[in-house]
């Protein structure tokens, strides 16, 4: 279902963008996907913005702290995974070969979060939602569709996320695109994926994949709005048509037009 009111433990539930120019990001995504923005009501500084579509939350946006921007860190999307017990989940990270980047902390009435890194260095958020469960609308144009880990060692990643989150994994032969790892929960439904980086020099990271009704139009519009198309739209059989886009501040995401059978 495209509307969500809860998330099972281990399912990616939210994305947010730390931008070097939040105003430019608001303009870009507002025009590209029709997002509107409002401050999170429980944030006294109005520093965290919620992007909404049809009145439902779809993503977060915040200005990157000056010290991070000064260090040359580019605008970055972060994936958050829902967990039932944040402390217990974080306690498994180091034993599984990962690192705790930000210890569990309360985020007002919204919930609690932590940031961890897997053995290859990809960072991901863990989220225990209270008032804010995560995205209220998914798999519609302009909303979260998938989360993909790009890593040089999918097998090690699978072992790590299996130990920390209870994911299982299998490998799918994607033909010319190579092998692709699909992560599952107990019901067998795929909830995220992993593949090796498409070219040398791409750092290990979690990639945000947003749904689009038309990948070609999204790519063309992104360029017209000051963004860049890193990979022109291409087809993956039985999956869909995908473009890799950078917004005007350099934050990279994928836009996918799913096939009818996907």
N, C-alpha and C positions, 0 to 999 in steps of 0.2 A: 504493500500500500504506500502511496506517496506521502500521506500524512502520518506523523509519528507522535505518540504521546509517551513512549517509554523505549528503553533500549536494554537488550539483554547484555549481561556481563560478557565482555570481550568483543563487542561490536563497535566499530568506529561510529562516533555519534556527533562529532562537531569539528569544525575547521575555523581557524581564524588567521588573519593576516596582520603581521607586524610590519608596518609600512614606513619607509623613510619620508613619505609625503602622503599623509592620510587624506588630505583634501583632494589630491590628484587621484588617489585610489577610489574615493567616493564617486568622483565624476566618471571615471572609467567604468567601474562595475555598474553604476547606476544606468549609464547609457547602453552598456553592452547587454546586461541581463535584466534591466528594469528594477534593480534593487533600490529600496529606500532605506534610509538610515535613521536610527534614533538612539540616544544614549541609554545605556542600561540603567534602569530607574534606581537601582540600589547602589550605584557608583556615585559617591558624593562629588567626585571631580569631573564627571561626565567624560572620562577619558576612554571608556570602552564603548564602542558603537555596535549595535546589532543591525545587521542587514536583514531586511524582511522582504518577502514576496507573498502577496495575497494575505497579508496580516500574520504570516508565520515566519519564525526565525530561521534563517538559512546559513548565516555565517557571522563571524565577528571581525571587527577592524579596530586597530589601535595604532597610534603613532609610536614608532620605534623609539625607545629611550635614547637620548643623545649620545651617551657613552657607547652604546652598541653601534649606532650609525657612524660615530667617529672612528670606530675600529674597522670600518669597511664592511660590516655585515650587511648584505643586501636585504631588501624586502623579502619576507619569507612567510609562506603558508605553513601552519602547524596542524597536524592531525591529532585528534583526541579520541581515546578509546574508553568506552564506558566500563566501569568496574563497580562491583557490589561492595567491596571492602578495600578501600584505598590503601590503608596501612598494610594489610596482609599482602596485597599485590606488590607493593613497593618492596616489601621485605624479601621477596623472591628474586629481585633484579640482580643484585651483585653475585649471588650464588650461581646464577645462570650465565654469568659472564658479562653482564651489562654494567651500567653505571647510573647512579641517581644524580641527575643534574640539579633538580630543584625538589627538595623534600616536600612531603604533603603539607598543604596549607589551605586555610579556609579562604573562600572567595565570597565574602558577604553572605547573603542568603541564597546565592546561586548554587553553591555546592563546594566541593573540595577538589584540588588538583595537585598533580605532581608532574615533573618532566623527567623522563629517563632517556638513556641512550642504549641501543643494542650493541652487541660485540663489535660490529663494524663501524659504529659511531653515528648511526641514524638516530635522530632525536624524535620522540613522540610523547604526546601528553596522555596522562591518565585522568579520567574525569568521573567523579561520583556526584551525580546531579541531585539537587534538592528542588529549588524553585526552577532552575534551568536544566532541563533534561538533555538538551542538545538540539539538533536541527528538527524543526517541526514539519518540514517539507523536504522530501528527497526524490531523486529520480524524475524530476520534472525540469523543463528548460530553466537553466540558471541555478540549479541546486546540486548538492552533493550527490554523486552517482557511485563513486568508487574511490578507494585509497590504495595506492600502489607503492610498494617499497622497491627502490632501485638500489641494489646491493651487489657487490662482486661475489658474494657467497650466500646464495639463497638457502642452502642446506643448513648452514650455521644459524641463519636467521630463523628458520623454521624450528630448530631445536630451542632457541631462546624464547620465542613467542609461545611455543608449546609449553615450556616450563613455567612461564610467567602468567600466561593468559588462558592456557588450556586449548590453544589452537592445534588442529591437525593440519596436515598439508599433503597435497599431491602435485605431481608435475604433469603438465599438459604440453604435448608437442604442437607448437603453433606454426609448423612448417618453416617458411623463410624467416619468420620472426624469431625462431628459436624456441627453447623451452620456457615455459611460464609456470610459476608456482602459484597455486591457489590455496589460500588459507580457509579453513572451515571451523565451525563450531560443531557441537555434538549432533545437530540435526542434519549435517552434511551440506548445508547451504554455504556457498562461498561468500565470505564477508570482506576479503581483501586479497591482494595479489603481490607477487614479487617477481622481479626479473633483473638480469644484469644490466648495468647502465648501457644506453644505446651507443655511446662513443667514449673514448678515453678522456679522462679528466673530469667527468661528471661525478660530483661527490655523492656518497651514499646518503640517501634521504628518502623521506616519505613524500610522495607526490599526490597533490589534490587533483581529482578528476571531476569536472563539472559536466552535467548533462546539457546538451543543446539540441534543439530541433533541427539545426542545419549547421554542420561543422564548417562548411565552406563559407557560409555567410558570417558565422562568428569570427572566423579567421580574417576575412576581409574587413569586417567592422572593427575588429581589434586594431588592425593596422591604421585604419582611418582615425581612430581615437588616440593615436600616439603609441600604441603598443607595438610588439614585434611578433612575427610568427617564426618560432624556432624550428618547427617541423611542419611543412605544409600538410594539409589534410590527406590522409591515406586510409585505405581500407584494410581491416582484418576480418577475414572470413568468419561468418557466424557470430561476430562480435559487434562491429560497427565501424564508423568512420571517425578518425581521431585527428585532432590538430594539437600541437604543443605551442602554447602562447605565453609571451611575457607581457605583463602590463607595463605602463609607462615608468614605473618605479623599479622594474626588473624582477618582480615576483613572477615565477613560472607556474603554470598550471596546464592541465590537459583539458580539452573539450571533446566530449564524445557524443556522437549521434548513434544511438544504439539501433541495431537491426530489430525488426519486428519480432524475431524469434528469441532475442536475448533476454 
